[in-house]
Amino acid sequence: MKLFINQCKIEFLRIFRNPYFLFWSLAMPIVFYIFFTKVLNTGVEDKAVWDAHFLMSITVFSVMGSAIMTLGIRLVQEQREGWTKYIRVTPLPDMTYFFAKMTGQTAVHIFSIIIIFTVGFLINDISLTASEWTLSGLWILVGSLPFLALGVLIGFMKRVDTASGVSNAIYMILAITGGLWMPMEILPEFIQTVGKALPAYHYGNGAWSIIRGDIPNVQDILILSSYLILFMVVSNYIRRKQEAV
C-alpha cells in the first residue's frame, strides 16, 4: 500500500509540472468556454440553460482529453526512456504501477472539475443546486474511467509522435461526434448516428441529464461500462504479448 501511495504522489506532481496538461486540460477548455458563452453570439433562446449545458460539455472535454492524451503519451515516453523496464526489477508490481498512474490522473481530474466549475460559476453565474453540482462532478469523474483505460491502451504504442498524433485524432473525433462543442441535435444525421455509438456522447449525456434534474440513463452507463471492459481487455492482451517477446 505504501508503494502505491508514493507512486500516486509522484504521478500527481509529474502531471502538474507538465505544460502539455496545463494547456490541453485547463487553458484550452476554459478559453473555449469563455468564447462560446461570452464572445460568440450563439442566438440560443435560454442562455442560462446553454451556459450550464456547455459548462458540462467543456468539463467532459477537459477530463476526457487529460485521460486520453496526458496519460497515454506519458506512458509511451516512459516506455521509450526505459522506465517501465526499470519498474520490473523493483518491488513495484506492474498492475500497481498502472493503477497508481490512473489514480494520480483521477486526482488531477478532480482538480480540473473544481477549477472549470468555478470558472463557470464566476463568469456566467451558473445556477445549479448543490446536489446537481456534486452529482454532475461525480459522474464526470467516474465516467472518465473508459477514457483512462483508452489512455493506457495508447500507452502501449512504440513511438511518442505516433501516440501523440493518434491520441489527438481520437480526442477531436470523440469531441465533435459526441456533441461536446455544439448540441448533438444540430449535427448532421450521419455524425449523430456515429456519435451515439461512441463513448463521448454518453459521457456528456449523463452530465447533461443531471443538470436537467434527471439521472444518467441505463444506456449511457452500459455503453461506458462496455468500452471500459473492451479497452481493459485489449490493453491486457497487448501487455501480455509485449512481455512474451
KEKE-3310 file (N, C-alpha, C; in steps of 0.2 Angstrom, whole numbers, plus 5000, padded with zeros to 4 digits):
npx = (5004:5010:5019:5011:5004:5014:5018:5007:5007:5019:5015:5005:5012:5020:5011:5006:5017:5018:5017:5010:4998:4993:4989:4981:4971:4966:4969:4965:4951:4945:4946:4939:4926:4924:4924:4913:4902:4903:4909:4905:4890:4878:4864:4855:4839:4837:4849:4854:4852:4859:4872:4875:4874:4884:4895:4895:4898:4911:4919:4918:4925:4938:4942:4941:4951:4962:4963:4965:4976:4986:4989:4991:5002:5012:5014:5020:5031:5038:5040:5049:5060:5065:5060:5049:5055:5064:5055:5051:5061:5060:5052:5039:5024:5018:5004:5001:5008:5002:4989:4992:4995:4983:4976:4982:4980:4966:4965:4970:4960:4949:4954:4953:4940:4934:4941:4936:4922:4921:4926:4915:4904:4908:4910:4898:4888:4882:4868:4865:4859:4865:4866:4866:4878:4887:4883:4884:4898:4903:4899:4906:4919:4919:4914:4925:4933:4933:4940:4952:4956:4957:4968:4978:4979:4983:4996:5003:5009:5023:5031:5032:5028:5019:5009:5005:5000:4989:4982:4978:4970:4959:4954:4949:4940:4931:4926:4920:4910:4903:4895:4901:4906:4896:4878:4871:4859:4860:4870:4875:4865:4872:4883:4878:4873:4885:4891:4883:4886:4898:4909:4910:4898:4889:4895:4895:4881:4876:4880:4873:4860:4859:4860:4848:4839:4837:4843:4858:4854:4851:4857:4868:4876:4878:4885:4896:4902:4904:4914:4924:4927:4931:4942:4951:4952:4959:4970:4976:4979:4988:4998:5002:5007:5018:5026:5029:5038)
npy = (4994:5006:5008:5010:5022:5031:5031:5036:5049:5054:5053:5062:5074:5075:5076:5089:5097:5097:5105:5102:5096:5107:5116:5108:5103:5112:5126:5128:5122:5131:5143:5140:5139:5152:5159:5153:5156:5169:5178:5174:5175:5165:5164:5157:5153:5152:5157:5155:5141:5136:5140:5132:5119:5119:5121:5109:5101:5106:5103:5089:5087:5092:5083:5071:5073:5074:5062:5053:5059:5065:5054:5043:5048:5050:5037:5031:5039:5035:5022:5022:5028:5019:5017:5009:4996:4997:4998:4985:4978:4982:4982:4986:4980:4977:4980:4988:4999:5004:5006:5016:5026:5029:5032:5044:5052:5053:5060:5072:5075:5078:5090:5097:5097:5105:5117:5121:5121:5131:5142:5143:5146:5158:5166:5165:5165:5152:5143:5131:5117:5111:5098:5095:5101:5092:5079:5080:5082:5071:5061:5065:5062:5048:5043:5045:5034:5024:5032:5034:5020:5019:5028:5021:5010:5017:5020:5009:5010:5012:5023:5041:5051:5045:5041:5053:5059:5050:5050:5063:5064:5055:5061:5073:5068:5061:5072:5080:5071:5068:5078:5088:5101:5107:5107:5091:5089:5098:5093:5085:5071:5059:5060:5061:5048:5040:5046:5042:5029:5029:5032:5046:5054:5048:5050:5064:5065:5060:5069:5081:5076:5076:5090:5094:5089:5076:5058:5050:5039:5021:5016:5025:5022:5008:5008:5015:5007:4996:5000:5002:4989:4983:4991:4988:4974:4973:4980:4973:4961:4966:4969:4957:4951:4959:4957:4944:4944)
npz = (5000:5004:4994:4983:4987:4987:4974:4968:4973:4966:4953:4953:4955:4944:4933:4935:4933:4920:4905:4894:4899:4906:4896:4887:4895:4904:4901:4887:4887:4896:4889:4877:4883:4888:4876:4868:4876:4880:4871:4857:4849:4851:4849:4856:4864:4878:4887:4900:4902:4891:4895:4906:4901:4892:4900:4907:4895:4892:4903:4903:4891:4894:4904:4898:4888:4895:4901:4890:4882:4890:4900:4891:4882:4891:4896:4885:4883:4895:4892:4881:4887:4895:4907:4911:4910:4920:4931:4932:4939:4951:4968:4964:4958:4941:4939:4950:4947:4935:4940:4950:4941:4935:4946:4951:4940:4941:4952:4948:4939:4947:4952:4940:4937:4948:4946:4933:4935:4944:4937:4928:4936:4942:4930:4922:4932:4935:4939:4949:4959:4975:4975:4961:4956:4964:4960:4946:4945:4951:4942:4930:4935:4938:4926:4918:4918:4907:4897:4903:4903:4889:4887:4893:4884:4873:4877:4875:4863:4852:4848:4853:4845:4836:4846:4850:4839:4836:4848:4848:4837:4840:4851:4846:4836:4845:4853:4843:4837:4848:4852:4860:4857:4851:4851:4850:4842:4831:4823:4808:4802:4800:4808:4820:4822:4822:4833:4843:4845:4851:4865:4870:4868:4877:4889:4890:4890:4901:4911:4906:4908:4922:4926:4921:4930:4930:4930:4924:4910:4908:4897:4894:4905:4902:4890:4892:4902:4894:4885:4894:4899:4886:4882:4893:4892:4879:4882:4892:4884:4874:4883:4888:4876:4873:4884:4882:4871)
capx = (5000:5014:5022:5005:5003:5020:5018:5002:5010:5024:5011:5001:5016:5023:5006:5006:5023:5018:5014:5005:4992:4990:4986:4975:4966:4964:4969:4961:4944:4942:4946:4933:4920:4923:4922:4906:4897:4903:4911:4901:4883:4875:4857:4851:4833:4838:4856:4856:4852:4865:4879:4876:4875:4891:4899:4896:4902:4918:4922:4919:4930:4944:4944:4942:4957:4968:4964:4967:4982:4991:4991:4994:5008:5017:5016:5024:5038:5042:5042:5054:5066:5067:5057:5045:5059:5067:5050:5050:5066:5059:5046:5033:5021:5016:4997:5001:5011:4997:4983:4994:4995:4976:4973:4985:4976:4960:4966:4970:4953:4945:4956:4951:4932:4933:4943:4931:4915:4922:4926:4908:4900:4910:4909:4891:4884:4878:4863:4863:4858:4871:4866:4867:4885:4890:4882:4887:4905:4905:4898:4911:4924:4918:4913:4931:4937:4934:4945:4958:4958:4960:4974:4983:4979:4988:5002:5007:5012:5031:5033:5029:5025:5013:5004:5003:4995:4983:4978:4974:4964:4954:4951:4945:4934:4926:4923:4915:4904:4900:4891:4904:4907:4889:4872:4870:4854:4861:4875:4872:4862:4877:4888:4874:4872:4891:4892:4879:4889:4904:4908:4910:4891:4886:4899:4892:4874:4875:4881:4868:4854:4859:4858:4841:4835:4836:4849:4860:4850:4854:4861:4874:4880:4880:4889:4903:4905:4906:4920:4929:4929:4934:4949:4955:4954:4963:4976:4979:4981:4994:5004:5005:5010:5024:5030:5031:5043)
capy = (5000:5012:5009:5013:5029:5035:5031:5041:5056:5055:5054:5069:5080:5075:5079:5097:5100:5095:5111:5099:5095:5113:5119:5105:5101:5118:5133:5127:5121:5137:5148:5138:5141:5159:5161:5151:5159:5177:5181:5172:5176:5158:5165:5152:5156:5152:5157:5151:5134:5134:5141:5127:5114:5120:5120:5101:5099:5108:5099:5082:5088:5093:5077:5066:5074:5073:5054:5050:5061:5066:5048:5039:5050:5049:5030:5030:5042:5031:5016:5024:5030:5013:5017:5003:4990:4998:4996:4977:4975:4985:4978:4988:4976:4981:4982:4993:5005:5006:5008:5022:5031:5030:5036:5050:5055:5054:5066:5078:5076:5081:5097:5101:5098:5110:5123:5123:5123:5138:5147:5144:5149:5165:5170:5165:5164:5146:5142:5124:5115:5108:5091:5095:5102:5086:5073:5080:5081:5063:5057:5066:5059:5041:5042:5046:5028:5021:5036:5032:5014:5021:5031:5016:5007:5021:5020:5003:5012:5012:5030:5046:5055:5041:5041:5060:5060:5046:5052:5070:5062:5051:5066:5078:5064:5060:5078:5083:5067:5067:5084:5092:5108:5110:5102:5085:5090:5102:5090:5080:5064:5054:5061:5059:5041:5038:5048:5039:5023:5030:5034:5053:5057:5045:5053:5070:5065:5059:5076:5085:5074:5078:5097:5095:5086:5069:5054:5046:5033:5015:5016:5029:5018:5002:5009:5017:5001:4991:5002:5001:4982:4982:4994:4984:4968:4974:4983:4967:4956:4968:4969:4950:4950:4963:4954:4937:4945)
capz = (5000:5004:4987:4979:4989:4985:4966:4966:4974:4961:4947:4953:4954:4937:4929:4936:4930:4913:4902:4889:4903:4908:4890:4884:4900:4908:4897:4881:4888:4899:4884:4873:4887:4888:4869:4866:4881:4881:4865:4851:4849:4848:4847:4860:4867:4885:4888:4906:4901:4887:4899:4911:4897:4889:4906:4907:4889:4891:4908:4900:4886:4898:4908:4893:4885:4900:4902:4883:4880:4896:4902:4885:4879:4896:4896:4879:4884:4900:4889:4877:4891:4898:4914:4913:4911:4927:4936:4933:4943:4958:4971:4962:4953:4935:4940:4955:4943:4931:4944:4953:4936:4934:4952:4950:4934:4943:4957:4943:4936:4952:4952:4934:4938:4953:4943:4927:4938:4947:4931:4925:4941:4942:4924:4920:4937:4934:4945:4950:4966:4977:4973:4954:4956:4966:4956:4939:4946:4952:4935:4926:4937:4937:4918:4914:4918:4900:4894:4906:4900:4882:4888:4895:4878:4868:4880:4873:4856:4852:4847:4856:4840:4834:4851:4851:4833:4837:4854:4846:4832:4844:4855:4842:4834:4850:4855:4838:4836:4855:4854:4866:4855:4849:4853:4846:4838:4825:4819:4803:4805:4800:4814:4826:4822:4824:4839:4848:4846:4854:4872:4872:4869:4883:4894:4891:4891:4909:4914:4904:4911:4929:4927:4919:4935:4929:4931:4918:4909:4908:4890:4895:4909:4899:4884:4895:4905:4889:4882:4899:4898:4880:4882:4898:4889:4874:4885:4895:4879:4871:4888:4888:4870:4873:4889:4879:4866)
cpx = (5004:5017:5017:5004:5008:5020:5013:5004:5015:5020:5008:5006:5019:5018:5006:5012:5023:5014:5009:4998:4989:4987:4980:4969:4963:4963:4964:4953:4941:4941:4940:4927:4919:4921:4915:4901:4897:4905:4906:4894:4880:4868:4853:4845:4834:4845:4858:4857:4858:4872:4880:4877:4882:4896:4901:4900:4909:4922:4923:4925:4937:4946:4945:4949:4963:4969:4967:4974:4987:4994:4994:5001:5014:5019:5021:5031:5042:5044:5049:5061:5068:5064:5053:5049:5062:5062:5050:5055:5065:5053:5039:5030:5018:5009:4997:5004:5006:4991:4985:4994:4988:4973:4976:4982:4969:4960:4966:4964:4949:4947:4953:4943:4931:4935:4938:4924:4916:4922:4919:4904:4902:4909:4902:4886:4879:4874:4861:4862:4865:4872:4868:4875:4889:4889:4885:4895:4907:4904:4904:4918:4924:4918:4920:4935:4938:4940:4952:4961:4961:4967:4980:4984:4984:4995:5006:5010:5020:5034:5029:5025:5019:5008:5001:4998:4989:4979:4974:4969:4958:4950:4947:4939:4929:4922:4918:4909:4900:4895:4894:4905:4901:4884:4872:4865:4855:4867:4871:4870:4867:4881:4884:4874:4879:4892:4889:4881:4896:4903:4907:4903:4888:4889:4896:4885:4872:4875:4875:4861:4853:4857:4851:4836:4834:4842:4851:4856:4855:4859:4868:4879:4883:4885:4896:4906:4908:4913:4926:4932:4933:4941:4954:4957:4959:4970:4980:4982:4988:5000:5007:5009:5017:5029:5033:5037:5050)
cpy = (5006:5013:5012:5020:5033:5036:5036:5048:5058:5057:5061:5075:5081:5078:5087:5100:5100:5101:5108:5099:5102:5117:5115:5103:5106:5124:5133:5127:5128:5143:5147:5140:5148:5162:5159:5154:5166:5181:5180:5172:5169:5159:5160:5156:5157:5151:5154:5144:5132:5135:5135:5120:5114:5119:5113:5099:5100:5105:5092:5082:5088:5086:5071:5067:5073:5065:5051:5052:5062:5059:5044:5041:5049:5042:5028:5033:5038:5025:5017:5025:5024:5012:5011:4997:4991:4996:4989:4974:4978:4981:4980:4984:4980:4984:4988:5000:5008:5009:5015:5027:5033:5034:5043:5055:5057:5060:5072:5080:5080:5089:5101:5102:5104:5117:5126:5125:5130:5143:5148:5147:5157:5169:5171:5165:5158:5144:5135:5122:5112:5101:5090:5096:5095:5080:5074:5080:5074:5059:5059:5063:5051:5039:5042:5039:5024:5025:5035:5025:5015:5024:5026:5012:5011:5021:5014:5004:5013:5019:5035:5050:5052:5042:5048:5061:5056:5048:5059:5068:5059:5057:5071:5074:5063:5066:5081:5078:5066:5073:5089:5099:5111:5105:5097:5086:5094:5099:5086:5074:5059:5054:5059:5052:5038:5040:5044:5031:5023:5033:5041:5056:5054:5048:5060:5070:5064:5065:5081:5083:5076:5085:5098:5092:5079:5065:5051:5040:5027:5014:5019:5024:5011:5003:5011:5011:4996:4993:5001:4994:4981:4985:4990:4978:4968:4976:4977:4962:4959:4968:4962:4948:4953:4959:4947:4938:4945)
cpz = (5000:4997:4982:4980:4986:4977:4964:4967:4968:4954:4947:4952:4947:4932:4929:4934:4923:4909:4897:4893:4904:4902:4888:4889:4904:4904:4891:4882:4891:4893:4879:4877:4887:4881:4867:4871:4882:4875:4859:4853:4846:4847:4851:4863:4875:4887:4894:4905:4896:4891:4903:4907:4894:4894:4907:4901:4890:4897:4906:4895:4889:4901:4903:4889:4889:4901:4896:4882:4885:4898:4897:4883:4885:4897:4891:4880:4889:4897:4885:4881:4895:4905:4916:4914:4918:4932:4937:4937:4950:4961:4969:4957:4947:4936:4945:4951:4939:4935:4948:4948:4935:4940:4952:4945:4937:4948:4953:4940:4941:4952:4946:4934:4942:4949:4937:4930:4941:4942:4929:4930:4942:4936:4922:4926:4936:4940:4945:4957:4968:4975:4965:4953:4958:4962:4949:4939:4947:4946:4931:4928:4936:4929:4915:4914:4911:4896:4897:4904:4893:4882:4889:4888:4873:4871:4878:4866:4857:4852:4850:4851:4837:4839:4851:4845:4834:4842:4852:4842:4835:4848:4852:4839:4839:4852:4850:4838:4843:4857:4859:4864:4853:4850:4848:4840:4831:4821:4814:4805:4805:4806:4820:4827:4824:4831:4845:4849:4849:4861:4874:4873:4875:4889:4896:4893:4898:4912:4912:4907:4918:4930:4924:4924:4935:4931:4925:4917:4908:4902:4891:4899:4906:4894:4887:4898:4900:4886:4887:4899:4892:4880:4887:4895:4884:4877:4888:4890:4876:4876:4888:4882:4870:4878:4886:4874:4869)
residu = (MET:LYS:LEU:PHE:ILE:ASN:GLN:CYS:LYS:ILE:GLU:PHE:LEU:ARG:ILE:PHE:ARG:ASN:PRO:TYR:PHE:LEU:PHE:TRP:SER:LEU:ALA:MET:PRO:ILE:VAL:PHE:TYR:ILE:PHE:PHE:THR:LYS:VAL:LEU:ASN:THR:GLY:VAL:GLU:ASP:LYS:ALA:VAL:TRP:ASP:ALA:HIS:PHE:LEU:MET:SER:ILE:THR:VAL:PHE:SER:VAL:MET:GLY:SER:ALA:ILE:MET:THR:LEU:GLY:ILE:ARG:LEU:VAL:GLN:GLU:GLN:ARG:GLU:GLY:TRP:THR:LYS:TYR:ILE:ARG:VAL:THR:PRO:LEU:PRO:ASP:MET:THR:TYR:PHE:PHE:ALA:LYS:MET:THR:GLY:GLN:THR:ALA:VAL:HIS:ILE:PHE:SER:ILE:ILE:ILE:ILE:PHE:THR:VAL:GLY:PHE:LEU:ILE:ASN:ASP:ILE:SER:LEU:THR:ALA:SER:GLU:TRP:THR:LEU:SER:GLY:LEU:TRP:ILE:LEU:VAL:GLY:SER:LEU:PRO:PHE:LEU:ALA:LEU:GLY:VAL:LEU:ILE:GLY:PHE:MET:LYS:ARG:VAL:ASP:THR:ALA:SER:GLY:VAL:SER:ASN:ALA:ILE:TYR:MET:ILE:LEU:ALA:ILE:THR:GLY:GLY:LEU:TRP:MET:PRO:MET:GLU:ILE:LEU:PRO:GLU:PHE:ILE:GLN:THR:VAL:GLY:LYS:ALA:LEU:PRO:ALA:TYR:HIS:TYR:GLY:ASN:GLY:ALA:TRP:SER:ILE:ILE:ARG:GLY:ASP:ILE:PRO:ASN:VAL:GLN:ASP:ILE:LEU:ILE:LEU:SER:SER:TYR:LEU:ILE:LEU:PHE:MET:VAL:VAL:SER:ASN:TYR:ILE:ARG:ARG:LYS:GLN:GLU:ALA:VAL)
# end
